[in-house]
């Protein structure tokens, strides 16, 4: 869950920085382009964030199906 939280926040900040720079931010001359690309790659590697979130939600709901104790 920490990977999802950190990469989502990094992507949000990189997107705001890219928006601040405008069209020149997409040029390879400026470091924001690399930061944005790295943030997006981090969201995908080691399991895509959306998939991990779905799996964690499923696992978190499992104890409530039969209660906390198993008979």
Secondary structure as GFF3:
##gff-version 3
##sequence-region A 1 71
A	DSSP	alpha_helix	2	21	.	.	.	ID=ss1
A	DSSP	three_ten_helix	22	26	.	.	.	ID=ss2
A	DSSP	alpha_helix	31	44	.	.	.	ID=ss3
A	DSSP	alpha_helix	49	62	.	.	.	ID=ss4
###
